[in-house]
Amino acid sequence: MNAVQQKPCKWIVDMTWLNLVELSRLPHFSDILNQIGRNDKAWKQWFDKDAPEEEIIPDGYTGSLDTFKKLMLIR
């Protein structure tokens, strides 16, 4: 049985959380689940933006991601 880490926040819909769990398997995103739990408010503000792709991504991701990785995160 593959247990999935529990969502830290109610605002994250289940499908989004499962996508984040899969994304966390990639080296560049290995700590993203913990980061969202620690920095919930900033991530929710970013998530709620009409155009998150034009906003600064929390936890330093804006400067460390290439375009493809940004698209994977926004997805």
PQR file with spaces between the fields and no chain letter, atoms N, CA, C, O and H, PARSE charges and radii, in Angstrom:
ATOM       1  N    MET     1       0.842   -1.191    0.000 -0.4000 1.5000
ATOM       2  CA   MET     1       0.000    0.000    0.000 -0.0000 2.0000
ATOM       3  C    MET     1       0.879    1.243    0.000  0.5500 1.7000
ATOM       4  O    MET     1       1.795    1.369    0.813 -0.5500 1.4000
ATOM       5  N    ASN     2       0.596    2.143   -0.902 -0.4000 1.5000
ATOM       6  CA   ASN     2       1.330    3.403   -0.963 -0.0000 2.0000
ATOM       7  C    ASN     2       0.528    4.474   -0.246  0.5500 1.7000
ATOM       8  O    ASN     2      -0.484    4.949   -0.761 -0.5500 1.4000
ATOM       9  H    ASN     2      -0.148    2.041   -1.562  0.4000 1.0000
ATOM      10  N    ALA     3       0.973    4.846    0.923 -0.4000 1.5000
ATOM      11  CA   ALA     3       0.289    5.890    1.673 -0.0000 2.0000
ATOM      12  C    ALA     3       0.729    7.254    1.159  0.5500 1.7000
ATOM      13  O    ALA     3       1.912    7.484    0.907 -0.5500 1.4000
ATOM      14  H    ALA     3       1.795    4.460    1.341  0.4000 1.0000
ATOM      15  N    VAL     4      -0.227    8.144    1.009 -0.4000 1.5000
ATOM      16  CA   VAL     4       0.051    9.504    0.554 -0.0000 2.0000
ATOM      17  C    VAL     4       0.071   10.403    1.775  0.5500 1.7000
ATOM      18  O    VAL     4      -0.797   10.314    2.644 -0.5500 1.4000
ATOM      19  H    VAL     4      -1.187    7.956    1.214  0.4000 1.0000
ATOM      20  N    GLN     5       1.075   11.274    1.829 -0.4000 1.5000
ATOM      21  CA   GLN     5       1.144   12.244    2.923 -0.0000 2.0000
ATOM      22  C    GLN     5      -0.153   13.039    2.976  0.5500 1.7000
ATOM      23  O    GLN     5      -0.667   13.467    1.943 -0.5500 1.4000
ATOM      24  H    GLN     5       1.779   11.347    1.123  0.4000 1.0000
ATOM      25  N    GLN     6      -0.673   13.232    4.160 -0.4000 1.5000
ATOM      26  CA   GLN     6      -1.939   13.946    4.335 -0.0000 2.0000
ATOM      27  C    GLN     6      -1.801   15.415    3.963  0.5500 1.7000
ATOM      28  O    GLN     6      -0.764   16.035    4.198 -0.5500 1.4000
ATOM      29  H    GLN     6      -0.255   12.885    4.999  0.4000 1.0000
ATOM      30  N    LYS     7      -2.861   15.960    3.380 -0.4000 1.5000
ATOM      31  CA   LYS     7      -2.876   17.383    3.026 -0.0000 2.0000
ATOM      32  C    LYS     7      -2.734   18.215    4.291  0.5500 1.7000
ATOM      33  O    LYS     7      -3.397   17.941    5.292 -0.5500 1.4000
ATOM      34  H    LYS     7      -3.703   15.456    3.189  0.4000 1.0000
ATOM      35  N    PRO     8      -1.867   19.238    4.254 -0.5600 1.5000
ATOM      36  CA   PRO     8      -1.719   20.085    5.436  0.2800 2.0000
ATOM      37  C    PRO     8      -2.778   21.185    5.514  0.5500 1.7000
ATOM      38  O    PRO     8      -2.944   21.812    6.560 -0.5500 1.4000
ATOM      39  N    CYS     9      -3.493   21.421    4.416 -0.4000 1.5000
ATOM      40  CA   CYS     9      -4.408   22.559    4.344 -0.0000 2.0000
ATOM      41  C    CYS     9      -5.706   22.152    3.655  0.5500 1.7000
ATOM      42  O    CYS     9      -5.691   21.394    2.685 -0.5500 1.4000
ATOM      43  H    CYS     9      -3.358   20.912    3.566  0.4000 1.0000
ATOM      44  N    LYS    10      -6.810   22.650    4.152 -0.4000 1.5000
ATOM      45  CA   LYS    10      -8.115   22.311    3.569 -0.0000 2.0000
ATOM      46  C    LYS    10      -8.337   22.953    2.207  0.5500 1.7000
ATOM      47  O    LYS    10      -9.119   22.439    1.408 -0.5500 1.4000
ATOM      48  H    LYS    10      -6.823   23.265    4.940  0.4000 1.0000
ATOM      49  N    TRP    11      -7.664   24.069    1.925 -0.4000 1.5000
ATOM      50  CA   TRP    11      -7.904   24.785    0.668 -0.0000 2.0000
ATOM      51  C    TRP    11      -7.357   24.043   -0.543  0.5500 1.7000
ATOM      52  O    TRP    11      -7.718   24.360   -1.676 -0.5500 1.4000
ATOM      53  H    TRP    11      -7.028   24.487    2.574  0.4000 1.0000
ATOM      54  N    ILE    12      -6.496   23.067   -0.321 -0.4000 1.5000
ATOM      55  CA   ILE    12      -5.928   22.303   -1.436 -0.0000 2.0000
ATOM      56  C    ILE    12      -6.900   21.176   -1.779  0.5500 1.7000
ATOM      57  O    ILE    12      -7.186   20.319   -0.943 -0.5500 1.4000
ATOM      58  H    ILE    12      -6.202   22.810    0.600  0.4000 1.0000
ATOM      59  N    VAL    13      -7.402   21.182   -3.007 -0.4000 1.5000
ATOM      60  CA   VAL    13      -8.315   20.112   -3.415 -0.0000 2.0000
ATOM      61  C    VAL    13      -7.524   18.811   -3.578  0.5500 1.7000
ATOM      62  O    VAL    13      -6.321   18.829   -3.840 -0.5500 1.4000
ATOM      63  H    VAL    13      -7.170   21.878   -3.687  0.4000 1.0000
ATOM      64  N    ASP    14      -8.214   17.694   -3.419 -0.4000 1.5000
ATOM      65  CA   ASP    14      -7.537   16.387   -3.421 -0.0000 2.0000
ATOM      66  C    ASP    14      -6.718   16.149   -4.687  0.5500 1.7000
ATOM      67  O    ASP    14      -5.586   15.671   -4.608 -0.5500 1.4000
ATOM      68  H    ASP    14      -9.191   17.678   -3.206  0.4000 1.0000
ATOM      69  N    MET    15      -7.272   16.473   -5.844 -0.4000 1.5000
ATOM      70  CA   MET    15      -6.547   16.222   -7.097 -0.0000 2.0000
ATOM      71  C    MET    15      -5.273   17.063   -7.165  0.5500 1.7000
ATOM      72  O    MET    15      -4.237   16.585   -7.628 -0.5500 1.4000
ATOM      73  H    MET    15      -8.192   16.861   -5.908  0.4000 1.0000
ATOM      74  N    THR    16      -5.346   18.296   -6.711 -0.4000 1.5000
ATOM      75  CA   THR    16      -4.155   19.151   -6.687 -0.0000 2.0000
ATOM      76  C    THR    16      -3.106   18.554   -5.760  0.5500 1.7000
ATOM      77  O    THR    16      -1.921   18.538   -6.095 -0.5500 1.4000
ATOM      78  H    THR    16      -6.187   18.684   -6.335  0.4000 1.0000
ATOM      79  N    TRP    17      -3.526   18.063   -4.602 -0.4000 1.5000
ATOM      80  CA   TRP    17      -2.585   17.468   -3.653 -0.0000 2.0000
ATOM      81  C    TRP    17      -1.921   16.229   -4.256  0.5500 1.7000
ATOM      82  O    TRP    17      -0.712   16.044   -4.113 -0.5500 1.4000
ATOM      83  H    TRP    17      -4.488   18.076   -4.329  0.4000 1.0000
ATOM      84  N    LEU    18      -2.700   15.384   -4.926 -0.4000 1.5000
ATOM      85  CA   LEU    18      -2.116   14.191   -5.552 -0.0000 2.0000
ATOM      86  C    LEU    18      -1.111   14.584   -6.636  0.5500 1.7000
ATOM      87  O    LEU    18      -0.080   13.930   -6.794 -0.5500 1.4000
ATOM      88  H    LEU    18      -3.682   15.534   -5.042  0.4000 1.0000
ATOM      89  N    ASN    19      -1.409   15.646   -7.377 -0.4000 1.5000
ATOM      90  CA   ASN    19      -0.452   16.142   -8.377 -0.0000 2.0000
ATOM      91  C    ASN    19       0.827   16.642   -7.707  0.5500 1.7000
ATOM      92  O    ASN    19       1.925   16.418   -8.217 -0.5500 1.4000
ATOM      93  H    ASN    19      -2.246   16.177   -7.248  0.4000 1.0000
ATOM      94  N    LEU    20       0.687   17.317   -6.570 -0.4000 1.5000
ATOM      95  CA   LEU    20       1.858   17.804   -5.835 -0.0000 2.0000
ATOM      96  C    LEU    20       2.680   16.643   -5.277  0.5500 1.7000
ATOM      97  O    LEU    20       3.910   16.698   -5.264 -0.5500 1.4000
ATOM      98  H    LEU    20      -0.205   17.499   -6.156  0.4000 1.0000
ATOM      99  N    VAL    21       2.000   15.600   -4.819 -0.4000 1.5000
ATOM     100  CA   VAL    21       2.708   14.417   -4.326 -0.0000 2.0000
ATOM     101  C    VAL    21       3.561   13.821   -5.449  0.5500 1.7000
ATOM     102  O    VAL    21       4.718   13.463   -5.230 -0.5500 1.4000
ATOM     103  H    VAL    21       1.001   15.556   -4.829  0.4000 1.0000
ATOM     104  N    GLU    22       2.995   13.716   -6.634 -0.4000 1.5000
ATOM     105  CA   GLU    22       3.762   13.196   -7.779 -0.0000 2.0000
ATOM     106  C    GLU    22       4.913   14.136   -8.125  0.5500 1.7000
ATOM     107  O    GLU    22       6.024   13.683   -8.402 -0.5500 1.4000
ATOM     108  H    GLU    22       2.054   14.007   -6.812  0.4000 1.0000
ATOM     109  N    LEU    23       4.653   15.430   -8.110 -0.4000 1.5000
ATOM     110  CA   LEU    23       5.690   16.416   -8.414 -0.0000 2.0000
ATOM     111  C    LEU    23       6.845   16.317   -7.415  0.5500 1.7000
ATOM     112  O    LEU    23       8.003   16.526   -7.777 -0.5500 1.4000
ATOM     113  H    LEU    23       3.751   15.798   -7.885  0.4000 1.0000
ATOM     114  N    SER    24       6.529   16.003   -6.177 -0.4000 1.5000
ATOM     115  CA   SER    24       7.566   15.930   -5.140 -0.0000 2.0000
ATOM     116  C    SER    24       8.544   14.778   -5.356  0.5500 1.7000
ATOM     117  O    SER    24       9.567   14.700   -4.676 -0.5500 1.4000
ATOM     118  H    SER    24       5.589   15.833   -5.884  0.4000 1.0000
ATOM     119  N    ARG    25       8.243   13.900   -6.280 -0.4000 1.5000
ATOM     120  CA   ARG    25       9.160   12.795   -6.603 -0.0000 2.0000
ATOM     121  C    ARG    25      10.339   13.272   -7.455  0.5500 1.7000
ATOM     122  O    ARG    25      11.351   12.582   -7.572 -0.5500 1.4000
ATOM     123  H    ARG    25       7.411   13.963   -6.832  0.4000 1.0000
ATOM     124  N    LEU    26      10.195   14.448   -8.041 -0.4000 1.5000
ATOM     125  CA   LEU    26      11.285   15.019   -8.839 -0.0000 2.0000
ATOM     126  C    LEU    26      12.256   15.733   -7.902  0.5500 1.7000
ATOM     127  O    LEU    26      11.834   16.386   -6.948 -0.5500 1.4000
ATOM     128  H    LEU    26       9.372   15.008   -7.946  0.4000 1.0000
ATOM     129  N    PRO    27      13.553   15.611   -8.173 -0.5600 1.5000
ATOM     130  CA   PRO    27      14.554   16.189   -7.261  0.2800 2.0000
ATOM     131  C    PRO    27      14.344   17.669   -6.947  0.5500 1.7000
ATOM     132  O    PRO    27      14.512   18.080   -5.799 -0.5500 1.4000
ATOM     133  N    HIS    28      13.986   18.464   -7.928 -0.4000 1.5000
ATOM     134  CA   HIS    28      13.860   19.907   -7.710 -0.0000 2.0000
ATOM     135  C    HIS    28      12.692   20.255   -6.781  0.5500 1.7000
ATOM     136  O    HIS    28      12.677   21.325   -6.171 -0.5500 1.4000
ATOM     137  H    HIS    28      13.850   18.130   -8.861  0.4000 1.0000
ATOM     138  N    PHE    29      11.711   19.347   -6.677 -0.4000 1.5000
ATOM     139  CA   PHE    29      10.517   19.604   -5.877 -0.0000 2.0000
ATOM     140  C    PHE    29      10.420   18.676   -4.667  0.5500 1.7000
ATOM     141  O    PHE    29       9.337   18.506   -4.106 -0.5500 1.4000
ATOM     142  H    PHE    29      11.722   18.478   -7.172  0.4000 1.0000
ATOM     143  N    SER    30      11.519   18.086   -4.267 -0.4000 1.5000
ATOM     144  CA   SER    30      11.501   17.057   -3.219 -0.0000 2.0000
ATOM     145  C    SER    30      10.952   17.549   -1.882  0.5500 1.7000
ATOM     146  O    SER    30      10.447   16.745   -1.099 -0.5500 1.4000
ATOM     147  H    SER    30      12.398   18.225   -4.722  0.4000 1.0000
ATOM     148  N    ASP    31      11.039   18.849   -1.602 -0.4000 1.5000
ATOM     149  CA   ASP    31      10.581   19.371   -0.314 -0.0000 2.0000
ATOM     150  C    ASP    31       9.290   20.185   -0.425  0.5500 1.7000
ATOM     151  O    ASP    31       8.872   20.822    0.542 -0.5500 1.4000
ATOM     152  H    ASP    31      11.449   19.503   -2.238  0.4000 1.0000
ATOM     153  N    ILE    32       8.663   20.165   -1.596 -0.4000 1.5000
ATOM     154  CA   ILE    32       7.520   21.058   -1.811 -0.0000 2.0000
ATOM     155  C    ILE    32       6.352   20.776   -0.865  0.5500 1.7000
ATOM     156  O    ILE    32       5.675   21.712   -0.442 -0.5500 1.4000
ATOM     157  H    ILE    32       9.003   19.648   -2.381  0.4000 1.0000
ATOM     158  N    LEU    33       6.103   19.532   -0.531 -0.4000 1.5000
ATOM     159  CA   LEU    33       4.980   19.221    0.365 -0.0000 2.0000
ATOM     160  C    LEU    33       5.203   19.846    1.731  0.5500 1.7000
ATOM     161  O    LEU    33       4.277   20.404    2.320 -0.5500 1.4000
ATOM     162  H    LEU    33       6.653   18.771   -0.875  0.4000 1.0000
ATOM     163  N    ASN    34       6.432   19.755    2.239 -0.4000 1.5000
ATOM     164  CA   ASN    34       6.751   20.367    3.534 -0.0000 2.0000
ATOM     165  C    ASN    34       6.713   21.887    3.445  0.5500 1.7000
ATOM     166  O    ASN    34       6.250   22.557    4.368 -0.5500 1.4000
ATOM     167  H    ASN    34       7.184   19.302    1.760  0.4000 1.0000
ATOM     168  N    GLN    35       7.202   22.430    2.332 -0.4000 1.5000
ATOM     169  CA   GLN    35       7.209   23.883    2.174 -0.0000 2.0000
ATOM     170  C    GLN    35       5.786   24.446    2.171  0.5500 1.7000
ATOM     171  O    GLN    35       5.528   25.487    2.774 -0.5500 1.4000
ATOM     172  H    GLN    35       7.578   21.886    1.582  0.4000 1.0000
ATOM     173  N    ILE    36       4.883   23.770    1.505 -0.4000 1.5000
ATOM     174  CA   ILE    36       3.496   24.238    1.475 -0.0000 2.0000
ATOM     175  C    ILE    36       2.909   24.188    2.884  0.5500 1.7000
ATOM     176  O    ILE    36       2.185   25.100    3.285 -0.5500 1.4000
ATOM     177  H    ILE    36       5.093   22.924    1.014  0.4000 1.0000
ATOM     178  N    GLY    37       3.211   23.144    3.627 -0.4000 1.5000
ATOM     179  CA   GLY    37       2.722   23.048    4.997 -0.0000 2.0000
ATOM     180  C    GLY    37       3.270   24.132    5.901  0.5500 1.7000
ATOM     181  O    GLY    37       2.564   24.642    6.771 -0.5500 1.4000
ATOM     182  H    GLY    37       3.799   22.403    3.301  0.4000 1.0000
ATOM     183  N    ARG    38       4.548   24.488    5.694 -0.4000 1.5000
ATOM     184  CA   ARG    38       5.191   25.511    6.540 -0.0000 2.0000
ATOM     185  C    ARG    38       4.796   26.923    6.138  0.5500 1.7000
ATOM     186  O    ARG    38       4.750   27.819    6.981 -0.5500 1.4000
ATOM     187  H    ARG    38       5.122   24.074    4.988  0.4000 1.0000
ATOM     188  N    ASN    39       4.512   27.126    4.862 -0.4000 1.5000
ATOM     189  CA   ASN    39       4.281   28.473    4.333 -0.0000 2.0000
ATOM     190  C    ASN    39       2.890   28.544    3.689  0.5500 1.7000
ATOM     191  O    ASN    39       2.712   29.113    2.612 -0.5500 1.4000
ATOM     192  H    ASN    39       4.550   26.398    4.177  0.4000 1.0000
ATOM     193  N    ASP    40       1.934   27.964    4.367 -0.4000 1.5000
ATOM     194  CA   ASP    40       0.571   27.809    3.869 -0.0000 2.0000
ATOM     195  C    ASP    40      -0.036   29.111    3.346  0.5500 1.7000
ATOM     196  O    ASP    40      -0.624   29.130    2.265 -0.5500 1.4000
ATOM     197  H    ASP    40       2.079   27.502    5.242  0.4000 1.0000
ATOM     198  N    LYS    41       0.102   30.182    4.096 -0.4000 1.5000
ATOM     199  CA   LYS    41      -0.536   31.451    3.724 -0.0000 2.0000
ATOM     200  C    LYS    41      -0.016   31.978    2.378  0.5500 1.7000
ATOM     201  O    LYS    41      -0.806   32.377    1.523 -0.5500 1.4000
ATOM     202  H    LYS    41       0.580   30.167    4.975  0.4000 1.0000
ATOM     203  N    ALA    42       1.295   31.978    2.193 -0.4000 1.5000
ATOM     204  CA   ALA    42       1.879   32.482    0.942 -0.0000 2.0000
ATOM     205  C    ALA    42       1.483   31.601   -0.247  0.5500 1.7000
ATOM     206  O    ALA    42       1.185   32.107   -1.329 -0.5500 1.4000
ATOM     207  H    ALA    42       1.936   31.654    2.888  0.4000 1.0000
ATOM     208  N    TRP    43       1.482   30.294   -0.041 -0.4000 1.5000
ATOM     209  CA   TRP    43       1.107   29.388   -1.128 -0.0000 2.0000
ATOM     210  C    TRP    43      -0.365   29.558   -1.494  0.5500 1.7000
ATOM     211  O    TRP    43      -0.707   29.524   -2.676 -0.5500 1.4000
ATOM     212  H    TRP    43       1.724   29.883    0.838  0.4000 1.0000
ATOM     213  N    LYS    44      -1.235   29.740   -0.514 -0.4000 1.5000
ATOM     214  CA   LYS    44      -2.660   29.941   -0.814 -0.0000 2.0000
ATOM     215  C    LYS    44      -2.862   31.244   -1.581  0.5500 1.7000
ATOM     216  O    LYS    44      -3.639   31.285   -2.535 -0.5500 1.4000
ATOM     217  H    LYS    44      -0.957   29.767    0.446  0.4000 1.0000
ATOM     218  N    GLN    45      -2.172   32.306   -1.176 -0.4000 1.5000
ATOM     219  CA   GLN    45      -2.294   33.578   -1.898 -0.0000 2.0000
ATOM     220  C    GLN    45      -1.862   33.404   -3.354  0.5500 1.7000
ATOM     221  O    GLN    45      -2.514   33.915   -4.265 -0.5500 1.4000
ATOM     222  H    GLN    45      -1.540   32.273   -0.402  0.4000 1.0000
ATOM     223  N    TRP    46      -0.760   32.682   -3.569 -0.4000 1.5000
ATOM     224  CA   TRP    46      -0.280   32.445   -4.932 -0.0000 2.0000
ATOM     225  C    TRP    46      -1.278   31.580   -5.700  0.5500 1.7000
ATOM     226  O    TRP    46      -1.590   31.868   -6.856 -0.5500 1.4000
ATOM     227  H    TRP    46      -0.230   32.267   -2.829  0.4000 1.0000
ATOM     228  N    PHE    47      -1.773   30.536   -5.070 -0.4000 1.5000
ATOM     229  CA   PHE    47      -2.720   29.612   -5.681 -0.0000 2.0000
ATOM     230  C    PHE    47      -4.003   30.326   -6.107  0.5500 1.7000
ATOM     231  O    PHE    47      -4.584   29.994   -7.140 -0.5500 1.4000
ATOM     232  H    PHE    47      -1.520   30.302   -4.131  0.4000 1.0000
ATOM     233  N    ASP    48      -4.443   31.300   -5.318 -0.4000 1.5000
ATOM     234  CA   ASP    48      -5.692   32.010   -5.582 -0.0000 2.0000
ATOM     235  C    ASP    48      -5.577   33.099   -6.645  0.5500 1.7000
ATOM     236  O    ASP    48      -6.590   33.675   -7.043 -0.5500 1.4000
ATOM     237  H    ASP    48      -3.971   31.570   -4.479  0.4000 1.0000
ATOM     238  N    LYS    49      -4.384   33.387   -7.105 -0.4000 1.5000
ATOM     239  CA   LYS    49      -4.201   34.433   -8.124 -0.0000 2.0000
ATOM     240  C    LYS    49      -4.870   34.023   -9.434  0.5500 1.7000
ATOM     241  O    LYS    49      -4.933   32.841   -9.771 -0.5500 1.4000
ATOM     242  H    LYS    49      -3.561   32.920   -6.782  0.4000 1.0000
ATOM     243  N    ASP    50      -5.368   35.022  -10.165 -0.4000 1.5000
ATOM     244  CA   ASP    50      -5.977   34.757  -11.468 -0.0000 2.0000
ATOM     245  C    ASP    50      -4.946   34.274  -12.484  0.5500 1.7000
ATOM     246  O    ASP    50      -5.257   33.463  -13.357 -0.5500 1.4000
ATOM     247  H    ASP    50      -5.316   35.982   -9.891  0.4000 1.0000
ATOM     248  N    ALA    51      -3.726   34.773  -12.366 -0.4000 1.5000
ATOM     249  CA   ALA    51      -2.652   34.393  -13.293 -0.0000 2.0000
ATOM     250  C    ALA    51      -1.392   34.067  -12.484  0.5500 1.7000
ATOM     251  O    ALA    51      -0.445   34.853  -12.480 -0.5500 1.4000
ATOM     252  H    ALA    51      -3.473   35.431  -11.657  0.4000 1.0000
ATOM     253  N    PRO    52      -1.369   32.908  -11.795 -0.5600 1.5000
ATOM     254  CA   PRO    52      -0.213   32.589  -10.949  0.2800 2.0000
ATOM     255  C    PRO    52       1.098   32.529  -11.720  0.5500 1.7000
ATOM     256  O    PRO    52       2.170   32.734  -11.150 -0.5500 1.4000
ATOM     257  N    GLU    53       1.012   32.248  -13.011 -0.4000 1.5000
ATOM     258  CA   GLU    53       2.228   32.185  -13.823 -0.0000 2.0000
ATOM     259  C    GLU    53       2.927   33.535  -13.936  0.5500 1.7000
ATOM     260  O    GLU    53       4.103   33.594  -14.296 -0.5500 1.4000
ATOM     261  H    GLU    53       0.142   32.082  -13.474  0.4000 1.0000
ATOM     262  N    GLU    54       2.216   34.618  -13.634 -0.4000 1.5000
ATOM     263  CA   GLU    54       2.793   35.961  -13.697 -0.0000 2.0000
ATOM     264  C    GLU    54       3.224   36.476  -12.328  0.5500 1.7000
ATOM     265  O    GLU    54       3.727   37.594  -12.218 -0.5500 1.4000
ATOM     266  H    GLU    54       1.261   34.570  -13.342  0.4000 1.0000
ATOM     267  N    GLU    55       3.033   35.681  -11.295 -0.4000 1.5000
ATOM     268  CA   GLU    55       3.321   36.084   -9.922 -0.0000 2.0000
ATOM     269  C    GLU    55       4.616   35.447   -9.415  0.5500 1.7000
ATOM     270  O    GLU    55       5.140   34.508  -10.014 -0.5500 1.4000
ATOM     271  H    GLU    55       2.624   34.772  -11.384  0.4000 1.0000
ATOM     272  N    ILE    56       5.112   35.972   -8.316 -0.4000 1.5000
ATOM     273  CA   ILE    56       6.284   35.393   -7.664 -0.0000 2.0000
ATOM     274  C    ILE    56       5.835   34.132   -6.928  0.5500 1.7000
ATOM     275  O    ILE    56       4.891   34.163   -6.140 -0.5500 1.4000
ATOM     276  H    ILE    56       4.686   36.736   -7.829  0.4000 1.0000
ATOM     277  N    ILE    57       6.526   33.022   -7.198 -0.4000 1.5000
ATOM     278  CA   ILE    57       6.195   31.748   -6.565 -0.0000 2.0000
ATOM     279  C    ILE    57       6.861   31.703   -5.189  0.5500 1.7000
ATOM     280  O    ILE    57       8.033   32.056   -5.062 -0.5500 1.4000
ATOM     281  H    ILE    57       7.294   32.997   -7.839  0.4000 1.0000
ATOM     282  N    PRO    58       6.134   31.277   -4.169 -0.5600 1.5000
ATOM     283  CA   PRO    58       6.699   31.232   -2.812  0.2800 2.0000
ATOM     284  C    PRO    58       7.934   30.332   -2.688  0.5500 1.7000
ATOM     285  O    PRO    58       8.208   29.495   -3.549 -0.5500 1.4000
ATOM     286  N    ASP    59       8.647   30.527   -1.621 -0.4000 1.5000
ATOM     287  CA   ASP    59       9.796   29.704   -1.234 -0.0000 2.0000
ATOM     288  C    ASP    59      10.932   29.703   -2.258  0.5500 1.7000
ATOM     289  O    ASP    59      11.659   28.717   -2.386 -0.5500 1.4000
ATOM     290  H    ASP    59       8.425   31.206   -0.921  0.4000 1.0000
ATOM     291  N    GLY    60      11.078   30.802   -2.979 -0.4000 1.5000
ATOM     292  CA   GLY    60      12.227   30.956   -3.867 -0.0000 2.0000
ATOM     293  C    GLY    60      12.148   30.222   -5.188  0.5500 1.7000
ATOM     294  O    GLY    60      13.139   30.156   -5.916 -0.5500 1.4000
ATOM     295  H    GLY    60      10.488   31.603   -2.875  0.4000 1.0000
ATOM     296  N    TYR    61      10.998   29.672   -5.513 -0.4000 1.5000
ATOM     297  CA   TYR    61      10.883   28.908   -6.755 -0.0000 2.0000
ATOM     298  C    TYR    61      10.951   29.779   -8.001  0.5500 1.7000
ATOM     299  O    TYR    61      11.374   29.304   -9.055 -0.5500 1.4000
ATOM     300  H    TYR    61      10.193   29.725   -4.922  0.4000 1.0000
ATOM     301  N    THR    62      10.548   31.034   -7.908 -0.4000 1.5000
ATOM     302  CA   THR    62      10.546   31.890   -9.096 -0.0000 2.0000
ATOM     303  C    THR    62      11.929   31.950   -9.731  0.5500 1.7000
ATOM     304  O    THR    62      12.057   31.834  -10.950 -0.5500 1.4000
ATOM     305  H    THR    62      10.204   31.420   -7.052  0.4000 1.0000
ATOM     306  N    GLY    63      12.955   32.129   -8.924 -0.4000 1.5000
ATOM     307  CA   GLY    63      14.299   32.255   -9.467 -0.0000 2.0000
ATOM     308  C    GLY    63      14.991   30.937   -9.758  0.5500 1.7000
ATOM     309  O    GLY    63      16.006   30.913  -10.453 -0.5500 1.4000
ATOM     310  H    GLY    63      12.851   32.223   -7.934  0.4000 1.0000
ATOM     311  N    SER    64      14.460   29.842   -9.237 -0.4000 1.5000
ATOM     312  CA   SER    64      15.176   28.579   -9.389 -0.0000 2.0000
ATOM     313  C    SER    64      14.562   27.633  -10.416  0.5500 1.7000
ATOM     314  O    SER    64      15.125   26.573  -10.687 -0.5500 1.4000
ATOM     315  H    SER    64      13.635   29.861   -8.672  0.4000 1.0000
ATOM     316  N    LEU    65      13.425   27.997  -10.989 -0.4000 1.5000
ATOM     317  CA   LEU    65      12.763   27.115  -11.951 -0.0000 2.0000
ATOM     318  C    LEU    65      12.883   27.642  -13.369  0.5500 1.7000
ATOM     319  O    LEU    65      12.755   28.841  -13.620 -0.5500 1.4000
ATOM     320  H    LEU    65      12.967   28.859  -10.770  0.4000 1.0000
ATOM     321  N    ASP    66      13.134   26.717  -14.295 -0.4000 1.5000
ATOM     322  CA   ASP    66      13.063   27.114  -15.695 -0.0000 2.0000
ATOM     323  C    ASP    66      11.581   27.109  -16.109  0.5500 1.7000
ATOM     324  O    ASP    66      10.721   26.736  -15.310 -0.5500 1.4000
ATOM     325  H    ASP    66      13.238   25.743  -14.091  0.4000 1.0000
ATOM     326  N    THR    67      11.289   27.505  -17.305 -0.4000 1.5000
ATOM     327  CA   THR    67       9.907   27.643  -17.757 -0.0000 2.0000
ATOM     328  C    THR    67       9.139   26.329  -17.650  0.5500 1.7000
ATOM     329  O    THR    67       7.989   26.315  -17.213 -0.5500 1.4000
ATOM     330  H    THR    67      11.987   27.808  -17.954  0.4000 1.0000
ATOM     331  N    PHE    68       9.766   25.232  -18.045 -0.4000 1.5000
ATOM     332  CA   PHE    68       9.089   23.936  -18.002 -0.0000 2.0000
ATOM     333  C    PHE    68       8.732   23.544  -16.567  0.5500 1.7000
ATOM     334  O    PHE    68       7.624   23.073  -16.313 -0.5500 1.4000
ATOM     335  H    PHE    68      10.700   25.243  -18.400  0.4000 1.0000
ATOM     336  N    LYS    69       9.655   23.734  -15.635 -0.4000 1.5000
ATOM     337  CA   LYS    69       9.383   23.381  -14.234 -0.0000 2.0000
ATOM     338  C    LYS    69       8.306   24.300  -13.645  0.5500 1.7000
ATOM     339  O    LYS    69       7.494   23.859  -12.832 -0.5500 1.4000
ATOM     340  H    LYS    69      10.555   24.117  -15.841  0.4000 1.0000
ATOM     341  N    LYS    70       8.296   25.566  -14.049 -0.4000 1.5000
ATOM     342  CA   LYS    70       7.230   26.468  -13.591 -0.0000 2.0000
ATOM     343  C    LYS    70       5.874   25.970  -14.089  0.5500 1.7000
ATOM     344  O    LYS    70       4.894   25.983  -13.345 -0.5500 1.4000
ATOM     345  H    LYS    70       8.956   25.925  -14.710  0.4000 1.0000
ATOM     346  N    LEU    71       5.822   25.536  -15.341 -0.4000 1.5000
ATOM     347  CA   LEU    71       4.571   25.013  -15.884 -0.0000 2.0000
ATOM     348  C    LEU    71       4.123   23.762  -15.133  0.5500 1.7000
ATOM     349  O    LEU    71       2.932   23.581  -14.878 -0.5500 1.4000
ATOM     350  H    LEU    71       6.618   25.525  -15.945  0.4000 1.0000
ATOM     351  N    MET    72       5.071   22.902  -14.781 -0.4000 1.5000
ATOM     352  CA   MET    72       4.715   21.695  -14.030 -0.0000 2.0000
ATOM     353  C    MET    72       4.116   22.073  -12.682  0.5500 1.7000
ATOM     354  O    MET    72       3.139   21.465  -12.245 -0.5500 1.4000
ATOM     355  H    MET    72       6.038   23.049  -14.988  0.4000 1.0000
ATOM     356  N    LEU    73       4.693   23.065  -12.022 -0.4000 1.5000
ATOM     357  CA   LEU    73       4.185   23.496  -10.715 -0.0000 2.0000
ATOM     358  C    LEU    73       2.823   24.160  -10.846  0.5500 1.7000
ATOM     359  O    LEU    73       1.934   23.902  -10.034 -0.5500 1.4000
ATOM     360  H    LEU    73       5.487   23.558  -12.376  0.4000 1.0000
ATOM     361  N    ILE    74       2.643   24.998  -11.837 -0.4000 1.5000
ATOM     362  CA   ILE    74       1.365   25.684  -12.030 -0.0000 2.0000
ATOM     363  C    ILE    74       0.269   24.680  -12.382  0.5500 1.7000
ATOM     364  O    ILE    74      -0.888   24.838  -11.993 -0.5500 1.4000
ATOM     365  H    ILE    74       3.365   25.207  -12.497  0.4000 1.0000
ATOM     366  N    ARG    75       0.645   23.678  -13.102 -0.4000 1.5000
ATOM     367  CA   ARG    75      -0.321   22.637  -13.496 -0.0000 2.0000
ATOM     368  C    ARG    75      -0.886   21.981  -12.263  0.5500 1.7000
ATOM     369  O    ARG    75      -1.716   21.078  -12.371 -0.5500 1.4000
ATOM     370  H    ARG    75       1.585   23.550  -13.418  0.4000 1.0000
